[in-house]
Amino acid sequence: MTQPSVTLESNPHLVLQTDSGKRYLPLVGSNCWTIGRSEDNNLVLSDPWISRNHAMLQCTETGDYYLIDLGSRNGSFVNGRRVSVPVTLKHGDRLTFGQTELDFYCPSVPNNPSDAMGLDSGEFNATATLHVRRLISVVVVDIRNFTVLTRQLDETVLSEMIGSWFRHAGNIIRQRGSWVDKYIGDAIMAVWFHGTQGVNQEELFRILHALSDLHKMTEELTTRHPLPFPLRIGAGLNTGYAMVGNTGSGDRPDYTALGDTVNSAFRLETCTKQIGQDVALGKTTYQYLASFSADPTGFAEYSVNLKGYETPTITYACSFDDLDKFLLTQETPESEQQER
């Protein structure tokens, strides 16, 4: 096989060892690449031990590369260690999916992070990363009356139902450009990263569509299982700066976002029960929304007392029906233009 050009060697890529030689898989032209057996993946690997949608590589604006397992059956591994949370990759890392091994090459990423930052090698490992301040949007979605449901539902049905909800929720979040950061009992938390220029219209509407999708998926699950009452969800969406990175010990890293932006998202979700709405937006999120839409109808302003906050907080909330109507009004002009 022809050796890679200087251009390829200087660009980020994966190297797959095959019987006929090396296969080079360039990581260019996007900031996200999916890996799996299915033909709709960016990197298709014909390995029966690999799931149809196995893993995802993501490049941030800072040039960092993350490996994210997509709930694969046999797992994803970096240098022999199974990935359970998003892992920062370094030059020369060995990635394993099923029985397939690939080498990650990115000369611009140090192959020894401890040397690059002046840290002792014992203080840094393959899955560690520094916390960095990023503009993010945080979504928290909670199943309503879940405690009551656990008391009235057979354990087998409950397990099947909640497992299905989590699985479908993860798929929806991934389709809308993120991943589930946390599975918390009867709730999930997802984080979307934004660039230094702020939140753009496409990013925000992608998140709002994810909320709508989650609501519709929840309604559909209600028809599939013998539940004592319809399944409902509530959601909080907040935008702001937070510190993101790995927390916890070196052998049990936990990639997450920390700070008031995250805490407020949880409190906003809780306040939807108090004000009788389904979705609550933080003030910054709503300001971005208002800048993209001349008439963000359906979102009413509320002053709420969030737990842990001394002063009242302004939120903008709506029902899922109002959210769907709003999204429809935003899509209609574009649809009409395409028909013409």
N, C-alpha and C positions, 0 to 999 in steps of 0.2 A: 504494500500500500504506500502511496506517495506520502512523504513526510509533510506535516503541517507547515504552512507558510509562516513567516515571521508575524504576519498580521494575526493569524489564529493564535499563535503562542502568546501574543501580547494581550489578547482579549480573553475574558473569562470563558471557560468551556469545561465540559466533562469528557473524560476519556473512558471508553468502554473497551475492555479487552475481549476480542472474539477469536475464534479459531483461525480466521483469515487475517488477523492483525488488529491494529487499533482502529477504533471508530471514534471520530471526534464529533462532539455535540456542542456547537457554539451556543453561548448564552448571550445573545444579542437581539436587538429589535423589540425587546419587551422588558418588563420588570417582574414578570411572573411566568413560570413554566410548570405545567403539570406533568406528572410522570405516572405511567400505568400501562396496562395491557390494551385498554380501549383505544380505538383509532382517533377519538376526539381529544387525546392528550397531545401536548406539545412534544413530549419525548415518549415514544411508544416502544415498550420493551416486551418482547415475546417470551416471557418467562411464566410458566403456569403457576409459580409460587407468588407471583405479583398480583395484587388486586387490580381491578379494572381502573379504578381511580385511587392510586396508591399514595402519592406524596406530591408536594409542591415546593418549588424553589422560588423565593421572593427576594428581590433586590430593592433596598430602600434608597432614598435620595442621597444618603450619606455613603453609598457604595457598599454597604454591608449586605451579605447574602445569608438568608435564613433557609433552613430545611424544615418543612412542616409536614408531619405525617397526617394523612387524611382519614384516619381511622382504619388503616389497612389491617387485614387479617393476620399477616405474618410479621408486621412491623417494619420500620425503617431504622437503619443503624448508621452511626458515624463513628468510625474507628472502633467498631465492635460494641459500641454502647447504644442501647435502644433509645430512640427518640420518643419522648412522651409529651414534650412541649417544644415550641419553636427553638431551634438551635442555631447559633451563629457559626458559619463555616469559616475555615481558614485554608489558605493555600496548601494543597497537598493532602487534604482530608480524604479518607476512603469511605465512600458511601455504599451501603449494601441494601438492596431491595430484593427480597426472596433469595434466589441463588445468583443474582446478578450484582457484580461489583463495578463501581465507577470511581474514578479519581477526579476530585475537584481542583481545577487550576484557575487561579486568579492572582497573578503576580502583584497586583496593587494591594492585595490583602496580605498582611504579614503572616508568615507561616509559624511565627512564634509570638503570640500576643504579649507574653510577659517581657520579652526583649524590647518590643516596640514601646512599652509604657514604663519601663524601668522597674518592673515588679519581679519579685522572686518567683521562680517557676512554681513553687509550692503554693503560691497564692492565686494561681490562675489555672483553669483547665479548659478542655475543648468546648464545654458548654457554657462557660462563663462569659459575661459581657458587661461592660460598664453601663450604668444608668445614664441615659441621655434625655434631655428635655425636648419633648415633641408636641406638636399640635395634633390632637386626636379627637375623635368622636367616640363616645362610649355608649353602648346600648345594653340595657339590662331588661330582660324579659322574664316574667314570673307567671307561673300557673296559679290562677286564683282558686282559693278554697281547697288547696291541695291537702291540708291536714284533715278536713272533713271528708275528702274523697278517700283517704287512706283508711278511714274508719268504716266506710260503707262498701268498699270494693274488695273483692277477692284478691289475695296477694298475687296470684298468677296473672289475672287480668291487669292488675295495677302495674306489675313489672313489665308486661308486654306493652302496655299503653305508654308508660313513661319512657321505655327504651325506644319505642317508635318515634315519640315526640322529640327526644334528644337527637336521634339519628337524622330525622328530617330537618330539624332545626339547624344542625351542623351543615347539611347539604345546602340549605337556603343561604346561610351566612357565607359559605364558600362561593356560591354562585354570584353573590353580590359583592365579592371582593375582599372578604376578610376571613377570619376563622374564629371559632368559639374559644375565647381566652379562658373561661372558667365554666365548669358545670357545677352548680351549687344547689344540691338537693332538688328543688323544684324550679330552678331558675338557671338562666345562662347569661353570660356577659361576653360581649364581643367588642373589639376595638378596631376602628378604621384610622389609618395614619394619613395625615395631610402634609402637603409641602409647605415650604417657607412662605409662599405667597398667600396662604390661607386656604379656606375650603372653597372648592369650585362647585358649580351647579351640578355637574354630573355625579360627583362624589356624594353630595347630600341627598340627591334624589335616589341614588342607588340604595342608601341606608333606609330612606322612607319606604321604598319598594320592598326592602327586606322585611320591614315591620308588617307591611300589608300581606306579604307572602306567609309570614309566620302565623298571622291571624287566620288566613284561609286554610292553611295546613291544619291548624288546631281545630277548626270547625269540621274539617273532613274527618279527622280522627274520631271525633265525637260520634259520627255515624258508623264507624267501624267497630266500636267497642260498646258493650252493654253497660253504660255509665248511668249512675243515679241522677245526674244532672249534666247539662251541656258544659263542656270544657271551655274555659275562657282564660285569656291572658291579659296582662297589663304590661306597659313598657315605659321606660324612662330613657331619654336621649339627651346627652349633654356633650357640649363641645368646649374644649379649652386645652391648656397646656398641662402636661403631666410628665413625671419621670418614668421612663420605660426601660426595661432590662430584666436581668435575671435576679431573683431573690432566693434565699435559702442557701443551704450548704452546697459544696461543690459536687457531691454525688447525688444530690436531689435538687437540681435547679428548678426554678419556677418562674418562667417568663411572664411578666405581667406589667401593668401600668399602675402607678401609685400617685396619690395626691387628691386634692379637693375635687378635681374634675370627675374622678371615678366615684368618690364618695357621694357627690351630688347626684350622679346618675342613679345610684341605688335609692337615694332618698326621693328622687323624683318619681321613680316607679312606685314607691310606697304611697306617695301622696295622691296617685290616681284613684285610689280607693276612697280617700277622703272627699275628693271633689266629684266623684261619680263619672270619671272619664277613663278612657283606655290608654291614651298616649300623652305623656307630658314632656315638653321640650324645655331645655334650659334657655336662659335669655340669649346667650351668644348664638346658640343653634338657631333660634327664631330670627335673630337679626340677619344671619346669613340667608335664611329662607326668605325673609321679606325683601332682601336685596335682589333675589332671583325671580321673585313673583310680585307683580304689582298688586295682587289681591289674594293674600294667603287666607282665604275664607275657611271657616270651620275651626280655626284655632282661637279659642277664647282666652283672655288674660285672667290669671288668678294670682292672688297673693296667699302664699301658703307658709306654714310654719314647719320647716324641716327639722327633724330630730338632729340635735347637735349644733344647730345654727341659732345664734342669739337673735338675729333680726329676721323679719319675714322675707321670703324669697319670691320673686316674680317668675311664674312659669306660664307657658302657653300650651293648652291641652285640647284634645279633641277625642271623639270616638273613632273607632276603626271605619265606620261608615263614612264619617266626615273626611277621614284621611283618604279613603278610596275616591271619594268625589273630587277632592282637591287634586289628587294625582291625575285623575281623568281629565280635568280641565287643563292641566299643564301639558298633557299629551295630545289633546285634540288638535291644536293648531299645527303641530308638527305632522300629525297623521294626515290632516287635510292638505297640507302642502305637498306631501309625498304623493297623494292621490292625483293632484293636479299635474 
